[in-house]
C-alpha cells in the first residue's frame, strides 16, 4: 500500500491556481518550445492551455511563459526564470508531501495493534 498526497496552490477562495497540471504544461513548454505543441502533447486545446496558464500567472502574480509571435523565423514560447524556480520548488514540495503521506501510512496500525 502507498500513501499519496495531493499538492495544489489555491487562492483565498480555495480555487486552484497551480498544481500538477499547470506544472506539466510548463514542463512541456520547456521541452517543446511551444505552448501549442505543449497543449497538443497533453491532449488539451490551445485555448484551454492558455486559460490554465493565465489562471496561474494571475494567481501567482508572475509571468510564467514568454512568447514570440510567428513569422518567417517562426514563433515560440519559453518559460521564464520565475517559472523555472517555481517548477524546482514545486517538485521539491510535492516530493515532501508524498514522503509525509507515506510516513503517515507507515504508522497505520495493523492487525489490531
C-alpha positions in Angstrom: 0.0 0.0 0.0 1.2 3.5 -0.8 0.5 6.8 0.9 -0.2 9.6 -1.6 -0.8 13.2 -1.0 -2.0 15.9 -3.4 -0.5 19.3 -3.5 -2.0 22.4 -5.0 -1.7 26.2 -4.6 -5.0 27.9 -4.1 -6.3 31.4 -3.9 -8.1 32.8 -0.9 -11.4 31.3 -2.1 -9.9 27.8 -2.5 -9.8 27.9 -6.3 -6.7 26.0 -7.6 -4.2 28.2 -9.3 -1.2 25.8 -9.6 -0.7 22.1 -9.3 0.4 19.1 -11.2 -1.5 20.1 -14.4 0.0 23.6 -14.8 3.4 22.2 -13.8 3.2 19.6 -16.5 2.2 22.3 -19.0 5.2 24.4 -18.1 7.5 21.3 -18.4 6.1 20.6 -21.9 6.6 24.2 -23.0 10.2 23.9 -21.8 10.6 20.7 -23.8 8.8 21.7 -27.0 9.5 25.4 -27.1 5.8 26.0 -28.0 2.6 26.4 -25.9 0.6 25.0 -28.8 2.8 21.9 -29.0 2.7 21.5 -25.2 -1.1 21.6 -25.3 -1.2 19.1 -28.0 1.1 16.7 -26.2 -1.2 16.9 -23.1 -4.4 16.5 -25.2 -5.5 20.0 -24.4 -6.9 22.6 -26.8 -4.7 25.6 -27.2 -7.4 27.8 -25.6 -7.6 25.5 -22.5 -3.8 25.6 -22.1 -3.9 29.4 -22.4 -6.6 29.6 -19.7 -4.6 27.3 -17.4 -1.5 29.5 -17.9 -3.4 32.8 -17.4 -5.0 31.5 -14.2 -1.6 30.5 -12.8 0.0 33.8 -13.9 -2.8 35.9 -12.3 -2.9 33.8 -9.1 0.8 33.8 -8.6 1.3 37.4 -9.8 4.2 36.4 -12.0 4.9 35.8 -15.7 5.4 32.1 -16.5 5.8 32.0 -20.2 7.3 34.4 -22.8 6.1 34.1 -26.3 7.4 35.3 -29.7 4.9 35.8 -32.5 5.3 33.6 -35.5 6.6 34.9 -38.9 9.4 34.0 -41.2 11.5 32.6 -38.4 8.6 31.0 -36.6 7.4 31.8 -33.2 7.8 30.0 -29.9 7.4 30.0 -26.2 9.9 29.7 -23.3 9.3 29.5 -19.6 10.5 32.5 -17.6 13.2 32.3 -14.9 10.4 32.7 -12.4 8.7 29.6 -13.9 11.9 27.6 -13.7 12.3 28.5 -10.0 8.6 27.7 -9.4 8.9 24.3 -11.0 12.0 23.4 -9.0 10.2 24.5 -5.8 7.0 22.7 -6.7 8.9 19.4 -7.5 10.6 19.5 -4.1 7.4 20.5 -2.2 5.4 17.7 -4.0 8.1 15.2 -3.1 7.9 16.3 0.6 4.1 15.9 0.6 4.5 12.3 -0.9 7.1 11.4 1.7 4.9 12.7 4.5 1.9 10.8 3.2 3.9 7.6 3.0 5.4 8.2 6.5 1.8 8.5 7.9 0.7 5.4 6.1 3.7 3.5 7.6 2.4 4.4 11.1 -1.0 2.9 10.3 -1.8 0.3 13.0 -2.0 -3.2 11.5 -3.6 -6.4 12.9 -5.3 -4.5 15.7 -2.1 -3.1 17.1 
